[in-house]
Amino acid sequence: MEIRGSVAIVTGSSRGIGRATASMLADAGSKVVLNARKKTEALLAVADALGPPSRIHVAPGDVCDFETCRGIVRSATDRFGRVDILVNNAGIFGLRPMVEMEPDDWEAIFRVHVFGAFNMIRQVLPGMVERRRGVIVNIASFVAVRPPGPGRVHYAAAKSALLGLTRALGLEVAGTGVRVAGVAPGLTDTEIVRQGLPNLSERVARVPLGRMATAGEVAHTVRFVIENEFSGDGFRLGRRMTLDAIYDLGIDFFGSTNGFLTTVASRAPAEVAIVSRVPSFANRIGTQA
């Protein structure tokens, strides 16, 4: 899909990956609807930075609530007429060992990452299907497919569920003109990571490139996913792109559709390439990706 002239909603866009993605979309010519749980100064600052009110709209609201999401999407369509792109980025993070975890801890993570994505998708999908045009991008995490550190069972489980939603929905809406994709970033330099992960310097020291990915690099990957339909030999239905090559330069893909893509986070989208359609080889290519 061409971004210029489109209308996009980015949830959780007051900071980090969400802010970078909203900025990328605005720079590429999209009208952008910004969302965060509350109408904070940070969210308003993003709106001021990205452009005139004729192209940027603020629609605060908690994605955990279905009716609130209805209001977010209605606000977007009232302002811009339609929604072409949805980026489900809203998320929370916390460390809690399973032996200490309470049901509220488990539910809170799932309500944002999984129910929040469902709530927003359910509101935009009918219009997308009717117009036979739309792209939904779910921001997952590499912890959904690789063993995470201690205290992240609930987070990994929720992100795994989000990947499952991505795949299943991609297949369900095949042929409707709507595409569904997932981007699974590795260790990324965001406020949540810096505040939430212990021993961060030790983790970064294990990254071969010596640094974390930036939010802007993840946003470039989101752009690649939106603009490329992955027909033929590329990604197809309900696929995810794992942006973890910068983390450990290993690649593991799974799924029912052919085509395997990855990117080293420090490279521009044009350098993203098909590396293999054979999982066993994709697991072995390591630094050659």
C-alpha positions as CSV (number, residue, x, y, z in Angstrom):
1,M,0.0,0.0,0.0
2,E,1.2,3.5,-0.8
3,I,1.4,5.5,2.5
4,R,1.1,8.9,0.9
5,G,-2.6,9.9,1.1
6,S,-3.5,7.1,3.5
7,V,-5.1,7.4,6.9
8,A,-3.3,5.6,9.8
9,I,-4.0,5.0,13.5
10,V,-1.0,4.2,15.7
11,T,-1.8,3.1,19.2
12,G,0.6,3.9,22.0
13,S,2.1,6.7,20.0
14,S,3.2,9.1,22.7
15,R,6.7,7.6,23.0
16,G,9.1,4.9,21.8
17,I,8.3,2.7,18.8
18,G,4.8,4.2,18.5
19,R,6.0,7.8,18.3
20,A,8.7,6.8,15.8
21,T,6.1,5.0,13.7
22,A,3.7,7.9,13.7
23,S,6.5,10.2,12.7
24,M,7.5,7.9,9.8
25,L,3.9,7.7,8.6
26,A,3.5,11.5,8.7
27,D,6.8,12.1,6.9
28,A,5.7,9.6,4.2
29,G,2.5,11.6,3.6
30,S,-0.1,9.9,5.7
31,K,-2.7,11.5,7.9
32,V,-2.1,10.1,11.3
33,V,-4.3,9.5,14.3
34,L,-2.3,9.5,17.5
35,N,-3.4,7.4,20.5
36,A,-2.4,7.0,24.0
37,R,-4.3,6.0,27.1
38,K,-4.7,9.6,28.2
39,K,-4.4,13.0,26.6
40,T,-1.0,13.7,28.1
41,E,1.4,16.5,27.4
42,A,3.7,13.9,25.7
43,L,0.9,12.9,23.3
44,L,0.1,16.6,22.5
45,A,3.8,17.3,22.0
46,V,4.0,14.5,19.4
47,A,1.0,16.0,17.6
48,D,2.6,19.4,17.5
49,A,5.8,18.0,16.2
50,L,4.3,16.0,13.4
51,G,2.3,18.5,11.5
52,P,-0.7,20.7,11.2
53,P,-4.1,19.7,12.7
54,S,-5.4,19.1,9.1
55,R,-3.1,16.0,9.0
56,I,-2.7,15.0,12.6
57,H,-5.5,14.0,15.0
58,V,-5.3,13.1,18.6
59,A,-7.7,10.3,19.8
60,P,-6.8,9.3,23.4
61,G,-8.4,6.3,25.0
62,D,-7.6,3.0,26.7
63,V,-7.4,0.2,24.0
64,C,-8.3,-2.4,26.7
65,D,-11.9,-1.2,26.5
66,F,-13.9,-2.2,23.4
67,E,-16.3,0.7,23.5
68,T,-13.4,3.2,23.9
69,C,-11.8,1.7,20.8
70,R,-15.1,2.2,19.0
71,G,-14.8,5.9,19.9
72,I,-11.2,6.1,18.8
73,V,-12.0,4.8,15.4
74,R,-15.2,6.9,15.1
75,S,-13.1,9.9,15.9
76,A,-10.7,9.0,13.2
77,T,-13.3,8.4,10.5
78,D,-15.2,11.6,11.5
79,R,-12.0,13.5,11.0
80,F,-10.5,11.8,8.0
81,G,-13.3,9.7,6.5
82,R,-11.7,6.2,6.8
83,V,-8.8,4.2,8.2
84,D,-6.4,2.5,5.8
85,I,-3.6,1.5,8.3
86,L,-3.7,0.3,11.8
87,V,-0.5,-0.2,13.9
88,N,-1.2,-2.0,17.1
89,N,1.7,-0.8,19.2
90,A,0.2,0.0,22.6
91,G,1.9,-2.1,25.3
92,I,3.0,-2.4,28.9
93,F,5.8,-4.3,30.5
94,G,6.7,-5.6,33.9
95,L,8.8,-8.3,35.5
96,R,7.2,-10.8,37.9
97,P,8.3,-14.4,38.5
98,M,5.5,-16.9,37.9
99,V,5.7,-18.1,41.5
100,E,4.8,-14.5,42.6
101,M,2.4,-13.6,39.8
102,E,-1.2,-12.7,40.6
103,P,-4.1,-13.1,38.2
104,D,-4.2,-9.3,37.9
105,D,-0.6,-9.3,36.6
106,W,-1.4,-11.9,34.0
107,E,-4.6,-10.2,32.9
108,A,-3.2,-6.7,32.7
109,I,-0.6,-7.8,30.1
110,F,-3.1,-9.7,28.0
111,R,-5.7,-6.9,28.1
112,V,-3.3,-4.4,26.5
113,H,-1.4,-6.6,24.1
114,V,-4.0,-9.1,23.0
115,F,-7.4,-7.7,23.9
116,G,-6.2,-4.2,22.8
117,A,-5.2,-5.4,19.4
118,F,-8.5,-7.3,19.0
119,N,-10.5,-4.3,20.1
120,M,-8.9,-2.0,17.5
121,I,-8.9,-4.6,14.7
122,R,-12.6,-5.3,15.3
123,Q,-13.4,-1.6,14.9
124,V,-11.4,-1.0,11.7
125,L,-11.8,-4.3,9.9
126,P,-15.3,-4.0,8.6
127,G,-14.5,-0.7,6.8
128,M,-11.3,-2.1,5.4
129,V,-13.0,-5.2,4.1
130,E,-15.8,-3.1,2.6
131,R,-13.3,-0.9,0.7
132,R,-11.1,-3.9,0.0
133,R,-8.1,-1.9,1.2
134,G,-6.2,-2.0,4.5
135,V,-3.0,-3.0,6.3
136,I,-2.9,-4.0,10.0
137,V,0.5,-4.2,11.6
138,N,0.8,-5.8,15.1
139,I,4.0,-5.0,17.0
140,A,5.0,-8.2,18.7
141,S,8.4,-9.1,20.3
142,F,11.2,-11.5,19.8
143,V,10.4,-13.0,23.2
144,A,7.4,-14.6,21.6
145,V,9.7,-16.9,19.6
146,R,12.8,-17.1,21.7
147,P,13.2,-17.9,25.4
148,P,12.9,-14.7,27.4
149,G,14.7,-13.8,30.6
150,P,13.1,-14.6,34.0
151,G,10.0,-12.7,35.0
152,R,8.6,-12.3,31.5
153,V,6.4,-15.4,31.2
154,H,3.2,-13.3,31.0
155,Y,4.7,-10.9,28.5
156,A,6.1,-13.7,26.3
157,A,2.7,-15.5,26.4
158,A,0.8,-12.3,25.4
159,K,3.2,-11.6,22.5
160,S,2.9,-15.2,21.3
161,A,-0.9,-14.8,21.3
162,L,-0.5,-11.7,19.3
163,L,1.5,-13.6,16.7
164,G,-1.1,-16.2,16.6
165,L,-3.8,-13.6,16.0
166,T,-1.7,-12.1,13.2
167,R,-1.4,-15.4,11.4
168,A,-4.9,-16.5,11.8
169,L,-6.4,-13.2,10.8
170,G,-4.2,-12.9,7.8
171,L,-5.5,-16.2,6.5
172,E,-9.1,-15.3,7.4
173,V,-9.1,-12.1,5.5
174,A,-7.2,-13.4,2.5
175,G,-8.7,-12.2,-0.7
176,T,-10.5,-9.2,0.9
177,G,-7.8,-6.7,0.0
178,V,-6.7,-6.5,3.7
179,R,-3.2,-7.5,4.8
180,V,-2.1,-8.4,8.3
181,A,1.5,-8.5,9.4
182,G,3.6,-8.6,12.5
183,V,6.9,-6.9,13.4
184,A,8.8,-8.6,16.3
185,P,11.5,-6.2,17.5
186,G,14.5,-7.4,19.5
187,L,16.2,-5.3,22.2
188,T,15.2,-1.7,21.3
189,D,16.2,1.5,22.9
190,T,13.0,2.8,24.4
191,E,11.9,4.2,27.7
192,I,10.1,1.0,28.7
193,V,13.3,-1.0,28.1
194,R,15.5,1.4,29.9
195,Q,13.2,1.5,32.9
196,G,12.0,-2.1,32.9
197,L,15.0,-4.3,32.2
198,P,17.6,-5.0,34.9
199,N,21.3,-5.3,34.0
200,L,20.7,-3.5,30.7
201,S,24.3,-2.7,30.1
202,E,25.2,-6.4,30.3
203,R,22.5,-7.3,27.8
204,V,23.7,-4.6,25.4
205,A,27.2,-5.8,25.8
206,R,26.1,-9.2,24.3
207,V,24.7,-7.5,21.2
208,P,27.3,-8.1,18.4
209,L,26.8,-4.5,17.1
210,G,27.3,-3.2,20.6
211,R,24.0,-1.3,20.8
212,M,20.3,-1.7,20.9
213,A,18.1,-1.1,17.9
214,T,16.5,2.3,17.7
215,A,12.7,3.0,17.6
216,G,13.3,4.7,14.2
217,E,14.8,1.5,12.8
218,V,11.7,-0.5,13.9
219,A,9.5,2.2,12.3
220,H,11.4,1.7,9.0
221,T,10.6,-2.0,9.2
222,V,6.9,-1.1,9.7
223,R,7.1,1.0,6.6
224,F,8.6,-1.8,4.6
225,V,5.7,-4.1,5.7
226,I,3.1,-1.6,4.8
227,E,4.4,-0.7,1.4
228,N,5.3,-4.2,0.2
229,E,2.6,-6.8,-0.4
230,F,5.1,-9.7,-0.3
231,S,3.5,-11.4,-3.3
232,G,5.3,-14.2,-5.0
233,D,8.5,-15.1,-3.2
234,G,8.0,-12.7,-0.2
235,F,6.0,-12.7,2.9
236,R,2.4,-13.6,2.5
237,L,-0.6,-13.9,4.8
238,G,-0.3,-13.2,8.5
239,R,3.4,-13.1,8.4
240,R,5.8,-11.6,11.0
241,M,9.2,-10.0,10.5
242,T,11.6,-10.7,13.3
243,L,13.8,-7.6,13.9
244,D,16.3,-9.4,16.1
245,A,19.3,-9.8,13.9
246,I,20.8,-6.9,15.7
247,Y,20.3,-8.7,19.0
248,D,22.0,-12.0,18.3
249,L,22.2,-12.4,14.6
250,G,20.2,-15.6,14.7
251,I,17.1,-16.2,12.7
252,D,14.3,-18.6,13.4
253,F,11.1,-18.5,11.4
254,F,8.0,-20.6,11.5
255,G,4.7,-20.6,9.9
256,S,2.5,-22.1,7.2
257,T,3.4,-19.7,4.4
258,N,6.5,-19.5,2.3
259,G,9.1,-16.8,2.2
260,F,11.5,-15.8,5.0
261,L,12.5,-12.2,5.5
262,T,14.7,-10.5,8.1
263,T,16.6,-7.3,8.5
264,V,19.5,-6.1,10.4
265,A,18.1,-3.2,12.4
266,S,20.8,-0.7,11.4
267,R,20.1,-1.1,7.7
268,A,17.6,0.9,5.6
269,P,14.4,-0.8,4.3
270,A,15.8,-1.1,0.8
271,E,18.4,-3.5,2.1
272,V,15.9,-5.9,3.5
273,A,16.1,-9.1,1.5
274,I,14.7,-12.6,1.2
275,V,17.4,-14.7,2.8
276,S,15.9,-18.2,2.5
277,R,12.7,-20.1,2.0
278,V,14.2,-23.1,3.7
279,P,13.8,-23.0,7.5
280,S,16.9,-25.1,8.2
281,F,19.1,-22.8,6.1
282,A,17.5,-19.7,7.6
283,N,18.5,-21.0,11.1
284,R,22.1,-21.4,10.0
285,I,22.9,-18.2,8.1
286,G,23.7,-16.2,11.2
287,T,25.8,-13.1,10.5
288,Q,25.4,-13.6,6.8
289,A,21.9,-12.2,7.0
